[in-house]
Amino acid sequence: MDGLNCCLNLYKKTNCCLMIDSRLFDWYKINTRKDLGIAARCPKPFDTVLIDSQGSCYICECTAWLPQSVGNLHRDSLDTIFQSAQAEHLRDSIRDGTYRYCNAGQCTWIIKNDVRNHVGPAHIRTIRLAIDDSCNLSCPSCRKSVIFHKKGKMLQMRMQLADRINSYLASHSNITVHIGSDGDPFASLVYRYFMRTVPRDSTLKFNLQTNGLLMKNMLQRQSHIINRIHTINISIDGASKKTYEKLRRGGKWEKLLENLKYISQYHKQFDIQFHMVVQNSNWHEMELMLKLADTYNAHRVIFNKITDWNTYGNFQQHEVPTHNKQFGLLFDKVKQHPKSTTWQLI
């Protein structure tokens, strides 16, 4: 109670929760909306930086949600970029609650009204890498063909970005690095190089998003990565051989299961998540995906509705049939499952 009163008094004196480290609110279980009368604010611009393949930096976890760049890593350091006037200007739009630079129609958190109750001082806690789109698959919901960069100036520039990020990590602690928003961390030469050359005495953790087909091979060859994993998110999209191989173009069902069996042994060491892009071709397997998660010790299944990335000629044919009665019944059932995370069905 003394801690609670301390935080409340500090807020009353400063009239600004942004001056208080957000972890204090978590520790004392303070609901800032209820206890302090503060409207919810998104924390991403205060603790996250995304770096794309050109070195452009964004203070959000998705460039489609907050598309304004705040600097370039080829020119400036991450510290300079994150504390820049441009970054602070964007944060002001979060502080005042207008979110005027955010894409409210795309941002998952705004759509779900699921922003946290407070934000802390601007300090990088998460780095999201989108510096290489190389992948061993060509899933139709994502791309039209296999993309793999193995030589040339483009690859060299991306390797330079990896070096600059590792230089930053060598002098900063307690940072989570998310890899796999654009390409596969185990297929990409850039990401494999980055993970191989991270400072060995660094406290960083990895959140890896992967199709899973190269996990066993790469983790056995680079065993030091295992101890740095915080979360591994495996994109599957089908709970049967037929559906999986149709939607994960280039993937083999038997190879996937081999890798899932391998990674399942680490379920007590880090968080294992399955990810399913729900669309017209696979929504009927949502419940089967939950059973697959139970079989291979996954802690959670994330169901996301398909997004139009201009890879389909007629996207409407592939959308989730949200007005289908059978889909609605299945969605309601899946949503109640303790391992399930779904989008907001409107």
LUMFIVEX-77070 format. One record per residue (C-alpha): residue in three letters; z, x, y. Coordinates in steps of 0.02 Angstrom, whole numbers, padded with zeros to 5 digits, always signed. Each point is the difference from the previous one (the first is absolute). Example, Ala and Ser with C-alpha at 12.3 -4.5 7.8 and 13.67 -1.06 7.14 Angstrom:
2
ALA+00390+00615-00225 SER-00033+00069+00172 
END
This chain:
346
MET+00000+00000+00000 ASP+00036+00147+00117 GLY-00176+00063-00031 LEU-00071-00171+00038 ASN+00099-00012+00163 CYS-00054+00176+00047 CYS-00185-00044-00019 LEU+00022-00165+00091 ASN+00091+00083+00145 LEU-00131+00138+00008 TYR-00137-00130+00009 LYS+00091-00096+00137 LYS+00018+00159+00103 THR-00179+00058-00021 ASN-00077-00174-00019 CYS-00128+00083-00112 CYS+00004+00016-00188 LEU-00142+00128+00013 MET+00130+00130+00052 ILE+00095-00024-00162 ASP-00060+00073-00165 SER-00060-00147-00105 ARG+00093+00065-00153 LEU+00165-00044+00084 PHE-00050-00183-00001 ASP-00046+00013-00184 TRP+00163+00088-00044 TYR+00110-00129+00084 LYS-00111-00144-00057 ILE-00032-00058+00178 ASN-00134-00132+00019 THR-00061+00040+00175 ARG-00085-00168+00019 LYS+00157-00097-00046 ASP+00139+00116+00062 LEU-00084+00069+00156 GLY-00129-00132+00042 ILE-00142+00126-00010 ALA-00174-00056-00053 ALA-00076+00091-00148 ARG-00103+00154+00039 CYS-00120+00096-00112 PRO+00067+00175-00039 LYS-00166+00079-00052 PRO-00050+00072+00171 PHE+00172+00081+00009 ASP+00002+00086-00169 THR-00177+00008-00072 VAL-00157+00100+00037 LEU-00167-00022-00089 ILE-00127+00141+00002 ASP-00184-00034-00037 SER-00139+00115-00059 GLN-00048+00047+00179 GLY+00179+00050+00041 SER+00029-00154+00108 CYS+00180-00061-00005 TYR+00065-00179+00006 ILE+00180-00062+00012 CYS-00021-00133-00132 GLU-00026-00007-00188 CYS-00175-00074+00019 THR-00134+00038+00130 ALA-00062-00179-00010 TRP+00171-00064+00057 LEU+00026+00115+00149 PRO-00170+00082+00029 GLN+00038+00107+00154 SER+00007+00187-00035 VAL+00142+00096+00085 GLY-00070+00176-00024 ASN-00091+00120-00115 LEU+00080+00125-00118 HIS-00143+00124+00021 ARG+00053+00019+00183 ASP+00187-00032+00008 SER+00156+00009-00107 LEU+00072-00154-00083 ASP+00156+00010+00108 THR-00105+00003+00159 ILE-00107-00145-00060 PHE+00146-00109-00057 GLN+00094+00021+00165 SER-00156-00017+00110 ALA-00015-00120+00146 GLN-00132-00099-00096 ALA+00119-00021-00148 GLU+00140-00056+00115 HIS-00115-00124+00086 LEU-00040-00081-00167 ARG+00185-00003-00045 ASP+00036-00093+00161 SER-00105-00143-00068 ILE+00119-00008-00149 ARG+00156+00016+00107 ASP-00051-00144+00112 GLY-00049-00106-00150 THR-00179-00034+00056 TYR-00084+00103-00139 ARG-00150-00005+00117 TYR-00090+00146-00082 CYS+00029-00057-00179 ASN-00126-00095-00104 ALA+00108-00151-00041 GLY-00135-00076-00109 GLN+00000+00150-00117 CYS+00176+00071+00002 THR+00092-00052-00158 TRP+00171+00012+00082 ILE-00046-00109+00149 ILE-00087-00129-00110 LYS+00152-00010-00114 ASN+00119+00008+00150 ASP+00087+00137-00098 VAL+00033+00132+00133 ARG+00172+00078-00008 ASN+00142-00051+00115 HIS+00008+00162+00098 VAL-00084+00165+00037 GLY+00074+00172+00030 PRO-00047+00148+00108 ALA-00177+00066-00025 HIS+00012+00125-00142 ILE-00127+00035-00138 ARG+00067-00054-00169 THR-00165-00046-00084 ILE-00169+00088+00005 ARG-00145-00099-00073 LEU-00150+00105-00048 ALA-00174-00075+00010 ILE-00090+00166+00015 ASP-00113-00011-00153 ASP-00085-00150-00082 SER-00050+00088-00161 CYS+00030-00105-00155 ASN-00052+00000-00182 LEU-00035-00188+00002 SER-00113-00115+00102 CYS+00096-00164-00003 PRO-00114-00135+00075 SER+00140-00067+00112 CYS+00015+00172+00081 ARG-00167+00093-00003 LYS-00179-00011-00059 SER-00009+00168-00091 VAL+00106+00149-00052 ILE+00050+00110+00147 PHE+00049+00179-00039 HIS+00003+00147+00123 LYS-00007+00168-00088 LYS-00080+00119+00126 GLY-00062+00021+00177 LYS+00070-00003+00177 MET+00077-00173-00021 LEU+00106+00060-00147 GLN+00050+00156+00095 MET+00059-00101+00151 ARG+00104-00112-00112 MET+00079+00151-00084 GLN+00046+00062+00175 LEU+00087-00166+00034 ALA+00097+00020-00163 ASP+00056+00173+00059 ARG+00056-00065+00170 ILE+00100-00140-00080 ASN+00084+00121-00119 SER+00043+00113+00147 TYR+00088-00148+00081 LEU+00092-00042-00161 ALA+00063+00179-00014 SER+00109-00026+00154 HIS+00046-00185-00018 SER+00109-00084-00131 ASN+00023-00169-00085 ILE-00179-00059+00019 THR-00095-00112-00120 VAL-00186+00036-00018 HIS-00109-00145-00057 ILE-00163+00052-00085 GLY-00137-00114-00064 SER-00041-00128+00133 ASP-00181+00056+00003 GLY-00034+00107-00155 ASP+00091+00044-00160 PRO+00133+00137+00013 PHE-00044+00069-00172 ALA-00189-00007+00021 SER-00013+00070+00177 LEU-00015+00190+00014 VAL+00084-00012+00171 TYR+00151-00096-00062 ARG+00018+00108-00154 TYR-00002+00154+00113 PHE+00125-00079+00118 MET+00123-00044-00139 ARG-00021+00171-00079 THR+00039+00091+00163 VAL+00144-00103+00072 PRO+00148+00109+00051 ARG+00103+00023-00158 ASP+00166-00008+00093 SER-00049-00159+00094 THR+00099-00162-00025 LEU-00156-00108+00011 LYS-00035-00142-00121 PHE-00167-00073-00055 ASN-00055-00181-00006 LEU-00159+00005-00103 GLN-00130-00138-00011 THR-00119+00032-00144 ASN-00114-00083-00127 GLY+00105+00092-00129 LEU-00139+00069-00109 LEU+00036+00183+00042 MET+00190-00009+00013 LYS+00044+00075-00167 ASN-00123+00143+00012 MET+00043+00050+00178 LEU+00189-00022-00010 GLN+00010+00104-00157 ARG-00098+00137+00088 GLN+00101-00013+00161 SER+00170-00045-00069 HIS+00091+00040+00164 ILE-00074-00159+00075 ILE+00102-00110-00118 ASN+00164+00047+00084 ARG-00068-00048+00171 ILE-00062-00174-00045 HIS+00095-00143+00080 THR-00125-00138-00044 ILE-00160-00006-00099 ASN-00111-00152+00028 ILE-00135-00027-00130 SER-00151-00108+00045 ILE-00056-00098-00153 ASP-00083-00167+00050 GLY-00018-00062-00179 ALA+00121-00032-00143 SER-00135-00003-00134 LYS-00134+00125-00049 LYS-00143-00113+00055 THR+00068-00040+00172 TYR+00067+00174+00033 GLU-00162+00090-00040 LYS-00098-00125+00104 LEU+00108+00018+00156 ARG+00052+00183-00018 ARG-00178+00061-00014 GLY-00007+00164-00098 GLY+00173-00024-00076 LYS+00039-00011-00185 TRP+00137-00119-00059 GLU+00059+00113-00142 LYS+00015+00148+00120 LEU+00101-00105+00120 LEU+00123-00053-00136 GLU+00019+00182-00055 ASN+00049+00047+00178 LEU+00115-00150+00021 LYS+00092+00049-00158 TYR+00020+00177+00067 ILE+00067-00050+00171 SER+00116-00135-00072 GLN+00117+00136-00065 TYR+00047+00039+00181 HIS+00056-00177+00045 LYS+00179+00058+00026 GLN-00054+00145+00111 PHE-00111-00090+00127 ASP-00069-00170+00044 ILE-00154-00056-00098 GLN-00105-00138+00077 PHE-00158-00088-00057 HIS-00122-00063+00130 MET-00127-00140-00024 VAL-00134-00049+00125 VAL-00009-00186-00039 GLN-00173-00077+00007 ASN-00104-00136-00081 SER-00034+00107-00154 ASN+00181+00042-00045 TRP+00125-00124+00072 HIS+00020-00079-00171 GLU+00076+00164-00062 MET+00141+00011+00127 GLU+00130-00054-00128 LEU-00072+00121-00129 MET+00020+00140+00128 LEU+00186-00035+00007 LYS+00009+00014-00189 LEU-00094+00165+00010 ALA+00130+00059+00125 ASP+00139-00042-00122 THR-00088+00093-00140 TYR-00016+00161+00102 ASN+00165-00003+00096 ALA-00074-00039+00170 HIS+00131-00056+00125 ARG-00113-00109+00105 VAL-00173-00079+00008 ILE-00080-00018+00171 PHE-00131-00136+00012 ASN-00113+00014+00152 LYS-00141-00117+00045 ILE-00172+00082+00003 THR-00056+00065+00171 ASP-00180+00006+00060 TRP-00047+00184+00019 ASN-00187-00041+00011 THR-00033+00052-00179 TYR-00058-00173-00056 GLY-00157-00089+00058 ASN+00085-00169-00015 PHE+00187+00026+00017 GLN+00041-00185-00011 GLN-00047-00001-00185 HIS+00137+00127-00035 GLU+00141-00075+00101 VAL+00155-00073-00080 PRO-00023-00188-00032 THR+00157-00047+00096 HIS-00043-00185-00003 ASN-00018-00001-00189 LYS+00143-00100-00076 GLN+00015+00114-00152 PHE+00009+00152+00112 GLY+00135-00081+00105 LEU+00107-00038-00153 LEU-00021+00176-00067 PHE+00035+00078+00169 ASP+00162-00097+00019 LYS+00054+00055-00174 VAL-00043+00183+00030 LYS+00086-00001+00169 GLN+00166-00045-00083 HIS-00006+00149-00118 PRO+00131+00133+00047 LYS-00128+00141-00010 SER-00131-00088+00104 THR-00046+00030+00182 THR-00136-00116+00066 TRP-00085-00038+00163 GLN+00043-00154+00103 LEU-00104-00145-00063 ILE-00042-00112+00148 
END
